[in-house]
Amino acid sequence: MMLFNNEPIDNKEYSEEILNHGLSLYEVCRVFRGKVIFLHDNILRLDNSIKKSGLKIDIADLNVEGKLNRLIDLEHIKEGNIKYVLHVSPSGIDEYVYQIKHSYPTEEAYQHGIETVTCRAMRENAEVKYINSGLREMTNKIMQEQRVYEVLLIDKEEYITEGSRSNVFFIKDNTLYTAPLPHVLPGTSRKRVLTICEENSIPVEEKRVAYKELSAYDAAFITGTSPLVLPILHIDKITFNPRHPLLVKVMERYFDLLSKNF
């Protein structure tokens, strides 16, 4: 079941192909123990996407929280991912709320890190979370063919900016590095990591990391709705330390926060 303009309909009546026409702003929210985690951050980001797209829509009028909770109640969702889409086309504005398939990392992945590769690609207007089917299809194909967890994007100036569905951090000399806005999407998990660093006096530099300088970094990790905070073992053939003490500290603080609040 899904919600279309806040009315329940059968999923069989819906195809995501309709979202390839017009502008589709969206959020993917994670349900944990029957509640959406860090929902306020998702709503703030959606509001940012609406404003930067030039749309005259008041985020309060959408009542996103109420619609997400309605679907959770209707489907008795305890854990999983929910997608909220605001679809703008010449025929009007529609809202879609539905569950999507999720794949959460294994305990082994959190302990030993994941495999990633790079791809020269960019998202236009990176601060806006909109559906980009071309980029998603390309990176999905790479992940499937090369059997990796994520694809990291390299911009025209040969800097690593973000993952195809995540933000990325690097560690060197006990300092965290991550690409700044407006080069990347303001990820909700990214925001949470930056707050953890501020509260624990962990130095952070928001700057892009050059691909040619990757081997100078000690550790790397991605953040996102599904992975949360997930260590990287390899980027292409470059090896990183998935058990770096600073990375482990950030992970522990993140999961403690999740456990205490939800």
C-alpha positions as CSV (number, residue, x, y, z in Angstrom):
1,M,0.0,0.0,0.0
2,M,1.1,3.6,-0.6
3,L,-0.3,7.1,-0.1
4,F,-1.1,9.2,-3.1
5,N,-2.1,12.8,-2.1
6,N,-2.7,11.3,1.4
7,E,-5.1,8.6,0.1
8,P,-4.2,4.9,0.3
9,I,-3.9,3.2,-3.1
10,D,-2.6,-0.2,-4.3
11,N,1.1,0.0,-5.2
12,K,0.2,-1.8,-8.5
13,E,-1.4,1.4,-9.7
14,Y,1.9,3.3,-9.4
15,S,5.2,3.3,-11.4
16,E,8.2,5.4,-10.6
17,E,8.6,6.2,-14.3
18,I,6.1,9.0,-13.8
19,L,8.7,10.7,-11.7
20,N,11.1,11.1,-14.6
21,H,8.9,13.8,-16.1
22,G,8.8,17.2,-14.4
23,L,10.6,17.8,-11.1
24,S,10.6,15.2,-8.3
25,L,12.0,16.3,-5.0
26,Y,12.2,13.5,-2.4
27,E,13.4,12.2,0.9
28,V,14.2,8.7,2.0
29,C,13.5,8.3,5.7
30,R,14.6,5.4,7.9
31,V,12.1,3.7,10.3
32,F,13.7,2.3,13.5
33,R,11.5,0.7,16.2
34,G,8.4,2.1,14.4
35,K,9.6,5.7,14.3
36,V,11.3,7.8,11.7
37,I,14.8,8.6,12.9
38,F,16.0,12.3,12.8
39,L,12.9,13.3,10.9
40,H,13.3,17.0,11.6
41,D,16.5,16.9,9.5
42,N,14.7,15.3,6.6
43,I,12.0,18.0,6.7
44,L,14.6,20.8,6.9
45,R,16.4,19.3,3.8
46,L,13.1,19.0,1.9
47,D,12.3,22.6,2.7
48,N,15.8,23.6,1.4
49,S,15.2,21.6,-1.8
50,I,11.8,23.3,-2.3
51,K,13.3,26.8,-1.8
52,K,16.4,26.2,-4.0
53,S,14.0,24.9,-6.8
54,G,12.1,28.2,-6.7
55,L,8.8,26.6,-5.6
56,K,6.3,28.6,-3.7
57,I,5.3,25.8,-1.3
58,D,5.2,26.1,2.5
59,I,6.7,23.0,4.0
60,A,4.3,23.2,7.0
61,D,1.3,22.9,4.6
62,L,2.6,19.5,3.4
63,N,2.4,17.9,6.8
64,V,5.1,15.4,5.8
65,E,5.4,13.9,9.4
66,G,1.7,13.2,9.5
67,K,1.8,11.4,6.1
68,L,4.8,9.3,7.0
69,N,3.3,8.3,10.4
70,R,0.0,7.4,8.6
71,L,1.8,5.0,6.3
72,I,3.7,3.5,9.3
73,D,0.4,2.9,11.1
74,L,-1.4,1.5,8.0
75,E,1.5,-0.9,7.2
76,H,2.6,-1.6,10.8
77,I,6.2,-0.7,9.8
78,K,8.8,-1.4,12.5
79,E,11.9,-1.1,10.4
80,G,12.6,-0.1,6.8
81,N,12.9,2.9,4.5
82,I,10.0,5.1,3.4
83,K,10.2,7.4,0.4
84,Y,8.4,10.7,0.2
85,V,8.2,12.3,-3.2
86,L,6.9,15.8,-4.1
87,H,6.2,15.6,-7.9
88,V,5.8,18.9,-9.8
89,S,4.6,18.8,-13.4
90,P,2.5,21.0,-15.7
91,S,-0.6,19.1,-14.6
92,G,0.0,20.0,-10.9
93,I,1.7,18.9,-7.7
94,D,1.3,15.4,-6.3
95,E,2.7,13.6,-3.2
96,Y,3.7,10.0,-3.0
97,V,4.6,8.1,0.2
98,Y,5.6,4.5,0.1
99,Q,8.0,1.8,1.3
100,I,11.1,1.0,-0.7
101,K,13.5,-1.9,-0.6
102,H,16.3,-1.4,1.8
103,S,19.7,-3.1,2.2
104,Y,21.4,-2.4,5.5
105,P,25.1,-3.2,6.0
106,T,26.1,-6.4,7.7
107,E,28.0,-6.4,11.0
108,E,31.0,-7.6,9.0
109,A,30.8,-4.5,6.8
110,Y,30.8,-2.3,9.9
111,Q,33.8,-4.2,11.3
112,H,35.9,-4.6,8.2
113,G,34.8,-1.9,5.8
114,I,33.2,-1.9,2.3
115,E,34.5,-1.9,-1.3
116,T,34.0,1.2,-3.3
117,V,35.0,2.5,-6.7
118,T,35.1,6.0,-8.3
119,C,33.2,7.4,-11.3
120,R,33.6,10.7,-13.0
121,A,30.1,12.2,-12.7
122,M,28.4,15.1,-11.0
123,R,24.9,15.9,-9.8
124,E,23.8,19.3,-11.0
125,N,22.5,21.6,-8.2
126,A,24.0,19.2,-5.7
127,E,22.2,20.8,-2.7
128,V,18.8,19.8,-4.0
129,K,17.7,16.2,-3.5
130,Y,15.9,15.4,-6.7
131,I,15.4,12.2,-8.7
132,N,18.1,11.8,-11.3
133,S,17.3,8.5,-13.0
134,G,20.3,8.7,-15.4
135,L,22.9,8.9,-12.7
136,R,21.2,6.3,-10.5
137,E,21.0,3.8,-13.4
138,M,24.6,4.3,-14.3
139,T,25.9,3.9,-10.7
140,N,23.6,0.9,-10.0
141,K,25.1,-0.8,-13.1
142,I,28.6,-0.1,-11.8
143,M,27.9,-1.5,-8.4
144,Q,26.3,-4.6,-9.8
145,E,29.1,-5.3,-12.3
146,Q,32.0,-4.6,-10.0
147,R,30.3,-5.9,-6.8
148,V,30.9,-2.9,-4.7
149,Y,28.8,-1.2,-2.1
150,E,29.0,2.4,-3.3
151,V,30.3,4.5,-6.2
152,L,32.1,7.7,-5.2
153,L,31.7,10.7,-7.7
154,I,34.7,12.7,-9.0
155,D,33.9,16.1,-10.3
156,K,35.4,17.9,-13.3
157,E,38.3,19.2,-11.2
158,E,39.3,15.7,-10.1
159,Y,37.9,16.1,-6.6
160,I,35.9,13.4,-4.8
161,T,32.6,15.0,-3.8
162,E,30.1,12.4,-2.5
163,G,28.8,9.0,-3.1
164,S,25.9,8.1,-5.5
165,R,23.7,7.8,-2.4
166,S,25.8,8.9,0.5
167,N,28.2,11.5,1.8
168,V,31.9,10.7,2.3
169,F,34.4,11.6,5.0
170,F,38.2,11.1,5.1
171,I,40.6,11.1,8.1
172,K,44.2,12.3,8.2
173,D,46.2,13.3,11.2
174,N,43.1,12.8,13.4
175,T,41.2,15.4,11.5
176,L,38.0,14.7,9.4
177,Y,37.7,16.0,5.9
178,T,34.5,16.2,3.9
179,A,33.4,18.2,0.8
180,P,31.5,21.4,1.7
181,L,28.2,22.8,0.5
182,P,27.3,23.6,-2.3
183,H,29.4,20.7,-3.8
184,V,27.4,18.0,-2.0
185,L,23.9,17.2,-0.8
186,P,23.4,18.2,2.9
187,G,22.9,14.6,4.1
188,T,21.1,14.1,7.4
189,S,23.7,11.6,8.6
190,R,26.4,13.9,7.5
191,K,24.9,16.7,9.6
192,R,24.7,14.3,12.6
193,V,28.4,13.4,12.2
194,L,29.4,17.1,12.1
195,T,27.4,17.7,15.3
196,I,29.1,14.8,17.0
197,C,32.5,16.2,16.0
198,E,31.6,19.6,17.4
199,E,30.4,18.2,20.7
200,N,33.5,16.0,21.1
201,S,36.1,18.5,19.9
202,I,37.0,16.5,16.8
203,P,38.6,18.7,14.2
204,V,36.8,18.9,10.9
205,E,37.8,20.6,7.6
206,E,35.1,21.1,5.0
207,K,37.0,20.9,1.8
208,R,37.1,18.7,-1.3
209,V,39.7,15.9,-1.4
210,A,41.7,15.5,-4.6
211,Y,41.6,12.0,-6.0
212,K,45.4,12.1,-6.7
213,E,45.9,12.7,-2.9
214,L,43.8,9.8,-1.6
215,S,46.7,7.6,-0.6
216,A,47.7,10.3,1.9
217,Y,44.6,9.7,4.0
218,D,44.4,7.1,6.8
219,A,40.7,6.2,6.8
220,A,37.5,6.9,5.0
221,F,33.8,6.3,5.6
222,I,30.4,7.1,4.1
223,T,27.2,8.3,5.8
224,G,23.6,7.9,4.7
225,T,20.1,6.8,5.6
226,S,20.8,3.1,5.2
227,P,24.6,2.8,6.0
228,L,24.5,5.4,8.8
229,V,28.3,5.5,9.5
230,L,30.1,2.9,7.5
231,P,33.9,2.4,7.1
232,I,35.5,2.0,3.7
233,L,38.2,-0.6,3.1
234,H,39.0,0.2,-0.5
235,I,38.5,3.1,-2.9
236,D,39.4,1.6,-6.2
237,K,42.7,-0.2,-5.2
238,I,43.6,2.2,-2.4
239,T,43.4,0.6,1.1
240,F,42.1,2.4,4.2
241,N,42.0,1.5,7.9
242,P,38.3,0.6,8.8
243,R,39.3,0.4,12.5
244,H,40.9,3.8,12.8
245,P,40.4,5.0,16.4
246,L,38.8,8.3,15.4
247,L,36.4,6.5,12.9
248,V,35.5,4.0,15.6
249,K,34.8,6.9,18.0
250,V,32.5,8.6,15.6
251,M,30.6,5.4,14.9
252,E,30.2,4.6,18.6
253,R,28.9,8.2,19.3
254,Y,26.5,7.9,16.3
255,F,25.0,4.6,17.4
256,D,24.8,5.7,21.0
257,L,22.8,8.7,19.9
258,L,20.5,6.4,17.9
259,S,20.0,4.0,20.7
260,K,19.2,6.7,23.3
261,N,16.7,8.6,21.2
262,F,14.8,5.9,19.4
